[in-house]
Amino acid sequence: MRLTGSGKTFILFCIGIFALFFFSSCACLKKDNRRLLNLMDSGIHPESTASRVALAPPAMTFGTAALAADMALVHPAWMIPEAAKDIYNVYWKPRDMDMVRKVLLYVPCAILTPPSFVGDWLMLSLFDS
């Protein structure tokens, strides 16, 4: 099946809208989630124009590396305790239930905890909450 010009345009439009929605709530766009980049920004304050020009290439290199490390390592690691707290509140927080109900729910909660934790952690790591 061959697409015409309008079909290709529509598919590109749909991909663009999807990318816009996907990146609009990306966690790396929020300043609080960029810990290494904020640390680097707080330490570099050149006063003269010549020093700013001289520091631009290494600042861009280190800034890109800091942003990549923030997105791939620091922010996901920072979200592990939040995801664990969410899962505890959903499945394991003590509630006023009789012993039979607690025993019957133990196995389903134990089975659902790992995939729920991974899903919650991914959502907290990828999207701004």
N, CA, C and O of each residue as an XYZ file, in Angstrom:
516
protein
N       0.843     -1.179      0.000
C       0.000      0.000      0.000
C       0.887      1.239      0.000
O       1.804      1.356      0.812
N       0.620      2.119     -0.873
C       1.428      3.318     -1.022
C       0.621      4.523     -0.550
O      -0.533      4.708     -0.935
N       1.258      5.341      0.296
C       0.581      6.526      0.803
C       0.785      7.702     -0.133
O       1.857      7.878     -0.713
N      -0.248      8.495     -0.268
C      -0.145      9.707     -1.071
C       0.427     10.833     -0.214
O       0.756     10.621      0.953
N       0.544     11.999     -0.775
C       1.100     13.136     -0.050
C       0.300     13.498      1.188
O       0.877     13.808      2.230
N      -1.041     13.463      1.086
C      -1.861     13.817      2.239
C      -1.788     12.749      3.323
O      -1.879     13.074      4.507
N      -1.626     11.492      2.951
C      -1.496     10.430      3.944
C      -0.195     10.543      4.728
O      -0.175     10.344      5.943
N       0.887     10.862      4.030
C       2.174     11.062      4.706
C       2.111     12.270      5.623
O       2.651     12.239      6.729
N       1.466     13.320      5.181
C       1.343     14.524      5.994
C       0.562     14.231      7.266
O       0.930     14.699      8.343
N      -0.511     13.463      7.147
C      -1.315     13.122      8.318
C      -0.520     12.282      9.313
O      -0.601     12.510     10.519
N       0.244     11.317      8.820
C       1.052     10.482      9.709
C       2.121     11.315     10.399
O       2.343     11.147     11.599
N       2.781     12.200      9.683
C       3.778     13.078     10.301
C       3.138     14.016     11.321
O       3.731     14.303     12.360
N       1.926     14.494     11.026
C       1.208     15.338     11.973
C       0.902     14.572     13.258
O       1.082     15.107     14.351
N       0.441     13.326     13.139
C       0.134     12.507     14.319
C       1.392     12.224     15.134
O       1.351     12.260     16.364
N       2.497     11.945     14.470
C       3.760     11.717     15.182
C       4.201     12.984     15.894
O       4.679     12.921     17.027
N       4.051     14.120     15.256
C       4.411     15.390     15.891
C       3.555     15.694     17.110
O       4.076     16.143     18.131
N       2.256     15.460     17.023
C       1.370     15.685     18.173
C       1.732     14.739     19.311
O       1.757     15.150     20.471
N       2.013     13.475     18.992
C       2.414     12.519     20.020
C       3.702     12.970     20.696
O       3.805     12.924     21.922
N       4.685     13.404     19.911
C       5.954     13.868     20.488
C       5.737     15.107     21.348
O       6.368     15.247     22.395
N       4.861     16.001     20.924
C       4.572     17.203     21.707
C       3.966     16.836     23.053
O       4.382     17.372     24.080
N       2.997     15.939     23.068
C       2.390     15.516     24.330
C       3.375     14.745     25.190
O       3.378     14.885     26.413
N       4.207     13.935     24.562
C       5.169     13.134     25.312
C       6.202     14.012     26.000
O       6.507     13.808     27.175
N       6.744     14.986     25.277
C       7.801     15.812     25.838
C       7.282     16.990     26.647
O       8.072     17.654     27.318
N       5.993     17.273     26.610
C       5.474     18.416     27.347
C       5.490     18.174     28.848
O       5.596     19.127     29.620
N       5.390     16.944     29.273
C       5.411     16.661     30.709
C       6.634     15.827     31.090
O       6.602     15.100     32.082
N       7.688     15.926     30.322
C       8.902     15.169     30.593
C       9.512     15.644     31.911
O       9.551     16.844     32.185
N       9.980     14.716     32.711
C      10.522     15.048     34.030
C      11.792     15.884     33.935
O      12.079     16.664     34.843
N      12.555     15.739     32.861
C      13.811     16.483     32.757
C      13.598     17.957     32.462
O      14.545     18.738     32.557
N      12.380     18.367     32.106
C      12.115     19.771     31.833
C      11.839     20.575     33.101
O      11.857     21.805     33.061
N      11.588     19.911     34.212
C      11.346     20.607     35.480
C      12.680     20.847     36.175
O      13.496     19.932     36.290
N      12.901     22.060     36.634
C      14.196     22.442     37.201
C      14.535     21.635     38.459
O      15.709     21.351     38.699
N      13.553     21.266     39.253
C      13.810     20.507     40.482
C      14.339     19.105     40.206
O      14.937     18.493     41.091
N      14.136     18.588     39.011
C      14.557     17.232     38.674
C      15.942     17.168     38.041
O      16.423     16.079     37.729
N      16.591     18.312     37.846
C      17.924     18.353     37.235
C      18.954     18.718     38.301
O      19.452     19.844     38.319
N      19.271     17.793     39.171
C      20.127     18.073     40.324
C      21.584     18.348     39.936
O      22.170     19.312     40.427
N      22.171     17.537     39.078
C      23.563     17.762     38.669
C      23.718     19.034     37.843
O      24.678     19.782     38.029
N      22.797     19.279     36.949
C      22.871     20.481     36.132
C      22.698     21.734     36.992
O      23.370     22.738     36.756
N      21.815     21.687     37.974
C      21.654     22.825     38.888
C      22.912     23.039     39.714
O      23.295     24.181     39.971
N      23.554     21.966     40.130
C      24.800     22.079     40.885
C      25.891     22.705     40.025
O      26.655     23.545     40.499
N      25.963     22.298     38.775
C      26.953     22.875     37.874
C      26.648     24.350     37.603
O      27.563     25.173     37.569
N      25.377     24.687     37.410
C      25.003     26.079     37.161
C      25.292     26.977     38.351
O      25.645     28.144     38.178
N      25.146     26.449     39.550
C      25.399     27.273     40.735
C      26.888     27.533     40.943
O      27.247     28.488     41.631
N      27.754     26.719     40.373
C      29.191     26.877     40.574
C      29.893     27.702     39.513
O      31.020     28.144     39.736
N      29.270     27.924     38.372
C      29.915     28.650     37.278
C      29.239     30.011     37.112
O      28.076     30.091     36.718
N      29.980     31.081     37.417
C      29.460     32.442     37.258
C      30.536     33.357     36.697
O      31.072     34.186     37.433
N      30.870     33.235     35.418
C      31.884     34.145     34.857
C      31.312     35.560     34.744
O      30.144     35.756     34.411
N      32.176     36.538     35.034
C      31.719     37.923     35.036
C      31.986     38.635     33.710
O      31.148     39.413     33.253
N      33.108     38.390     33.102
C      33.434     39.109     31.871
C      32.952     38.327     30.652
O      32.738     37.116     30.712
N      32.789     39.039     29.567
C      32.352     38.416     28.314
C      33.415     37.466     27.778
O      33.089     36.415     27.227
N      34.673     37.828     27.937
C      35.753     36.961     27.444
C      35.777     35.631     28.185
O      35.988     34.585     27.572
N      35.565     35.660     29.489
C      35.551     34.404     30.240
C      34.315     33.577     29.900
O      34.384     32.348     29.912
N      33.200     34.212     29.601
C      32.011     33.474     29.180
C      32.246     32.775     27.839
O      31.855     31.623     27.649
N      32.882     33.479     26.929
C      33.178     32.887     25.620
C      34.176     31.749     25.765
O      34.047     30.718     25.105
N      35.175     31.933     26.631
C      36.189     30.895     26.825
C      35.603     29.665     27.512
O      36.029     28.545     27.228
N      34.644     29.848     28.402
C      34.041     28.725     29.125
C      32.879     28.072     28.388
O      32.373     27.047     28.845
N      32.447     28.622     27.283
C      31.286     28.086     26.575
C      31.476     26.650     26.093
O      30.591     25.830     26.339
N      32.585     26.288     25.416
C      32.705     24.896     24.952
C      32.736     23.865     26.092
O      32.000     22.881     26.020
N      33.557     24.046     27.141
C      33.495     23.035     28.200
C      32.180     23.072     28.977
O      31.714     22.036     29.452
N      31.582     24.248     29.110
C      30.301     24.323     29.821
C      29.209     23.581     29.053
O      28.379     22.898     29.653
N      29.210     23.714     27.723
C      28.225     22.982     26.922
C      28.447     21.476     27.013
O      27.491     20.706     27.106
N      29.705     21.062     26.985
C      30.021     19.636     27.066
C      29.626     19.061     28.417
O      28.941     18.041     28.496
N      30.065     19.726     29.474
C      29.744     19.228     30.815
C      28.257     19.378     31.131
O      27.691     18.549     31.843
N      27.627     20.418     30.612
C      26.193     20.592     30.822
C      25.381     19.500     30.155
O      24.408     19.002     30.722
N      25.783     19.130     28.946
C      25.097     18.038     28.247
C      25.289     16.719     28.988
O      24.349     15.935     29.125
N      26.507     16.477     29.463
C      26.770     15.249     30.229
C      25.996     15.252     31.538
O      25.472     14.216     31.949
N      25.917     16.405     32.201
C      25.170     16.491     33.464
C      23.686     16.267     33.238
O      23.036     15.586     34.031
N      23.138     16.831     32.164
C      21.723     16.621     31.863
C      21.445     15.161     31.528
O      20.432     14.610     31.958
N      22.332     14.533     30.768
C      22.156     13.112     30.438
C      22.235     12.246     31.693
O      21.455     11.306     31.850
N      23.169     12.557     32.581
C      23.277     11.795     33.840
C      22.055     12.025     34.719
O      21.584     11.103     35.384
N      21.542     13.254     34.725
C      20.319     13.529     35.482
C      19.150     12.713     34.957
O      18.389     12.139     35.736
N      19.005     12.658     33.638
C      17.877     11.938     33.050
C      18.011     10.431     33.205
O      17.021      9.746     33.458
N      19.219      9.910     33.058
C      19.398      8.453     33.015
C      19.684      7.836     34.378
O      19.336      6.677     34.605
N      20.310      8.578     35.294
C      20.734      7.971     36.556
C      20.163      8.645     37.794
O      19.517      7.997     38.617
N      20.400      9.936     37.924
C      20.114     10.618     39.181
C      18.612     10.693     39.461
O      18.165     10.291     40.535
N      17.838     11.199     38.518
C      16.402     11.330     38.760
C      15.706      9.978     38.932
O      14.891      9.845     39.846
N      15.985      8.969     38.100
C      15.362      7.664     38.367
C      15.741      7.082     39.729
O      14.895      6.486     40.396
N      16.987      7.242     40.147
C      17.371      6.745     41.474
C      16.675      7.530     42.578
O      16.347      6.975     43.627
N      16.451      8.808     42.346
C      15.781      9.657     43.333
C      14.310      9.271     43.489
O      13.719      9.534     44.536
N      13.719      8.664     42.489
C      12.301      8.316     42.512
C      12.014      6.940     43.121
O      10.849      6.596     43.321
N      13.042      6.151     43.418
C      12.824      4.818     43.996
C      12.097      4.888     45.336
O      11.130      4.149     45.520
N      12.510      5.747     46.294
C      11.759      5.808     47.556
C      10.315      6.288     47.384
O       9.426      5.844     48.111
N      10.078      7.190     46.431
C       8.707      7.651     46.186
C       7.827      6.507     45.675
O       6.685      6.350     46.108
N       8.368      5.716     44.754
C       7.607      4.579     44.224
C       7.363      3.544     45.318
O       6.280      2.963     45.388
N       8.358      3.308     46.171
C       8.178      2.352     47.266
C       7.109      2.837     48.240
O       6.324      2.037     48.750
N       7.075      4.141     48.501
C       6.054      4.690     49.395
C       4.665      4.546     48.789
O       3.713      4.217     49.496
N       4.538      4.789     47.484
C       3.245      4.628     46.813
C       2.752      3.185     46.895
O       1.584      2.941     47.196
N       3.639      2.233     46.628
C       3.252      0.826     46.654
C       2.894      0.390     48.068
O       1.955     -0.383     48.260
N       3.628      0.874     49.050
C       3.297      0.557     50.443
C       1.900      1.070     50.783
O       1.118      0.364     51.419
N       1.584      2.290     50.365
C       0.268      2.846     50.679
C      -0.856      2.114     49.967
O      -1.965      2.031     50.493
N      -0.593      1.582     48.783
C      -1.637      0.880     48.040
C      -1.842     -0.532     48.565
O      -2.977     -0.950     48.789
N      -0.751     -1.273     48.764
C      -0.893     -2.701     49.071
C      -0.643     -3.069     50.528
O      -1.342     -3.937     51.051
N       0.299     -2.465     51.194
C       0.774     -2.992     52.464
C       0.457     -2.137     53.693
O       0.778     -2.538     54.812
N      -0.153     -0.990     53.513
C      -0.486     -0.142     54.653
C      -1.531     -0.854     55.514
O      -2.531     -1.350     54.993
N      -1.301     -0.905     56.837
C      -2.277     -1.594     57.700
C      -3.654     -0.930     57.626
O      -3.787      0.291     57.709
N      -4.660     -1.769     57.469
C      -6.042     -1.307     57.410
C      -6.871     -2.102     58.410
O      -6.454     -3.155     58.890
N      -8.029     -1.585     58.706
C      -8.922     -2.294     59.634
C      -9.672     -3.382     58.877
O     -10.773     -3.166     58.370
N      -9.043     -4.570     58.811
C      -9.668     -5.720     58.172
C      -9.535     -6.907     59.123
O      -8.630     -6.962     59.955
N     -10.454     -7.848     58.979
C     -10.339     -9.055     59.792
C      -9.218     -9.937     59.249
O      -8.736     -9.727     58.135
N      -8.812    -10.913     60.033
C      -7.650    -11.746     59.702
C      -7.872    -12.558     58.429
O      -6.928    -12.753     57.664
N      -9.093    -13.038     58.177
C      -9.367    -13.839     56.979
C      -9.139    -13.008     55.716
O      -8.534    -13.488     54.757
N      -9.613    -11.781     55.715
C      -9.439    -10.918     54.548
C      -7.965    -10.599     54.324
O      -7.511    -10.569     53.180
N      -7.214    -10.361     55.386
C      -5.780    -10.095     55.255
C      -5.047    -11.291     54.670
O      -4.171    -11.130     53.820
N      -5.399    -12.491     55.121
C      -4.745    -13.701     54.613
C      -5.098    -13.928     53.145
O      -4.232    -14.320     52.362
N      -6.341    -13.691     52.761
C      -6.753    -13.887     51.370
C      -6.106    -12.872     50.428
O      -5.866    -13.184     49.262
N      -5.823    -11.671     50.911
C      -5.231    -10.643     50.065
C      -3.711    -10.662     50.046
O      -3.100     -9.933     49.265
N      -3.087    -11.476     50.885
C      -1.630    -11.469     50.966
C      -0.981    -11.921     49.649
O      -0.076    -11.255     49.148
N      -1.434    -13.032     49.096
C      -0.818    -13.567     47.873
C      -1.036    -12.630     46.680
O      -0.077    -12.354     45.960
N      -2.259    -12.126     46.438
C      -2.392    -11.179     45.319
C      -1.544     -9.913     45.497
O      -0.982     -9.401     44.529
N      -1.455     -9.420     46.712
C      -0.615     -8.232     46.947
C       0.852     -8.549     46.703
O       1.579     -7.731     46.140
N       1.290     -9.721     47.118
C       2.686    -10.108     46.908
C       2.989    -10.286     45.421
O       4.094     -9.970     44.978
N       2.040    -10.779     44.654
C       2.243    -10.966     43.218
C       2.208     -9.630     42.477
O       2.973     -9.428     41.534
N       1.336     -8.723     42.890
C       1.177     -7.449     42.190
C       2.203     -6.391     42.592
O       2.347     -5.391     41.889
N       2.914     -6.580     43.692
C       3.856     -5.560     44.156
C       4.989     -5.295     43.160
O       5.199     -4.131     42.819
N       5.733     -6.295     42.668
C       6.851     -5.977     41.751
C       6.436     -5.278     40.449
O       7.047     -4.267     40.104
N       5.424     -5.767     39.706
C       5.083     -5.041     38.479
C       4.496     -3.651     38.756
O       4.713     -2.718     37.983
N       3.762     -3.518     39.845
C       3.218     -2.205     40.194
C       4.334     -1.240     40.567
O       4.286     -0.062     40.213
N       5.337     -1.737     41.280
C       6.468     -0.892     41.649
C       7.216     -0.418     40.412
O       7.556      0.760     40.303
N       7.471     -1.323     39.484
C       8.204     -0.964     38.262
C       7.405      0.043     37.442
O       7.971      1.013     36.938
N       6.110     -0.170     37.302
C       5.279      0.762     36.548
C       5.219      2.138     37.196
O       5.321      3.155     36.510
N       5.053      2.173     38.508
C       5.008      3.446     39.221
C       6.350      4.159     39.142
O       6.400      5.372     38.938
N       7.431      3.417     39.303
C       8.773      4.003     39.225
C       9.040      4.578     37.836
O       9.613      5.661     37.718
N       8.630      3.863     36.779
C       8.813      4.370     35.421
C       8.015      5.648     35.188
O       8.523      6.594     34.586
N       6.780      5.683     35.658
C       5.956      6.872     35.481
C       6.535      8.055     36.251
O       6.557      9.172     35.734
N       7.005      7.827     37.480
C       7.600      8.905     38.254
C       8.919      9.368     37.642
O       9.253     10.550     37.719
N       9.672      8.450     37.036
C      10.961      8.793     36.455
C      10.828      9.522     35.127
O      11.624     10.412     34.828
N       9.837      9.158     34.333
C       9.717      9.723     32.995
C       8.871     10.979     32.924
O       9.167     11.880     32.140
N       7.827     11.052     33.727
C       6.888     12.157     33.618
C       6.875     12.966     34.895
O       7.053     12.434     35.990
N       6.662     14.260     34.738
C       6.602     15.161     35.878
C       5.301     14.935     36.637
O       4.221     14.874     36.049
N       5.427     14.814     37.937
C       4.223     14.579     38.738
C       3.804     15.806     39.496
O       2.808     15.776     40.218
